[in-house]
Amino acid sequence: MTDVTNAHDLININVLYFASLADEANRQEEKLAVTPSTSLAQLYAQLSEKHRFSRPQADLRVAVNDYFAKWDDPINDGDSVVFITPVAGG
């Protein structure tokens, strides 16, 4: 997901999709190589453009390695990222 970056400068992450995001991405999981400076917000923006997600970032929560994270938290090699859509309760 980078332009002019040496492959040695990339980290590998796994993105999991659920609910409407899985439907829109047409997959439940995606392995990506990104630069270490990529924020979670930037990652969602790139994936949103790629998969044409209908939900804005403001509607979502994000988790890294099973823990809620902040959108400006760093991503590390081997991380598992999940974008969480709102869940209706009743």
C-alpha positions in Angstrom: 0.0 0.0 0.0 2.9 2.3 -0.6 4.3 4.1 -3.6 8.1 4.3 -3.7 9.2 2.2 -0.7 11.8 -0.5 -0.5 10.2 -3.8 0.4 12.6 -4.0 3.3 11.0 -0.9 4.8 7.6 -2.5 5.0 5.8 -4.3 7.8 3.3 -7.1 7.4 -0.1 -6.9 9.0 -3.4 -8.8 8.9 -6.7 -7.0 8.5 -9.9 -8.8 9.5 -13.3 -7.7 8.2 -16.7 -8.3 9.7 -20.3 -7.4 9.0 -20.8 -4.8 6.3 -17.1 -4.3 5.8 -16.6 -7.9 5.0 -19.4 -7.7 2.5 -18.0 -4.6 0.8 -14.4 -5.9 0.7 -15.7 -9.3 -0.5 -13.4 -11.0 2.0 -13.0 -11.7 5.7 -9.2 -11.2 5.9 -6.5 -9.4 4.0 -2.7 -9.6 4.5 -1.0 -6.3 3.7 2.5 -4.8 3.7 2.5 -1.1 4.9 5.1 1.4 6.0 5.8 1.5 9.7 4.7 5.1 9.8 1.1 4.3 8.6 -1.5 5.2 11.2 -4.7 3.2 11.7 -6.6 6.2 10.3 -4.4 6.2 7.2 -4.8 2.4 6.8 -8.6 2.7 7.0 -8.6 5.6 4.5 -6.5 3.5 2.0 -8.7 0.4 2.4 -11.9 2.5 2.3 -10.8 3.9 -1.1 -9.7 0.4 -2.3 -12.9 -1.4 -1.3 -15.3 1.6 -1.5 -16.4 1.2 2.1 -19.7 3.0 2.8 -19.0 3.7 6.5 -16.9 6.8 7.4 -14.1 6.3 10.0 -16.1 8.3 12.5 -18.7 5.5 12.6 -16.1 2.8 13.5 -13.9 1.6 16.3 -10.6 0.0 15.7 -8.8 -2.8 17.5 -5.2 -4.1 17.3 -4.4 -7.6 18.5 -7.8 -7.9 20.3 -7.5 -4.6 22.1 -9.3 -1.3 21.3 -6.9 1.2 19.9 -6.8 4.9 19.0 -6.8 5.9 15.4 -3.4 7.5 15.7 -1.8 4.5 17.4 1.2 2.9 15.5 1.0 -0.3 13.6 3.7 -2.9 14.2 4.9 -5.9 12.2 2.6 -8.9 12.7 -0.3 -6.9 14.1 -3.9 -8.0 13.5 -6.2 -5.0 12.8 -10.0 -5.1 13.0 -12.3 -2.2 12.1 -15.5 -2.6 14.2 -18.9 -1.4 12.9 -21.6 -0.3 15.3 -23.6 -3.2 16.8 -27.3 -2.8 17.5 -28.5 -4.2 20.8 -31.9 -5.1 22.1 
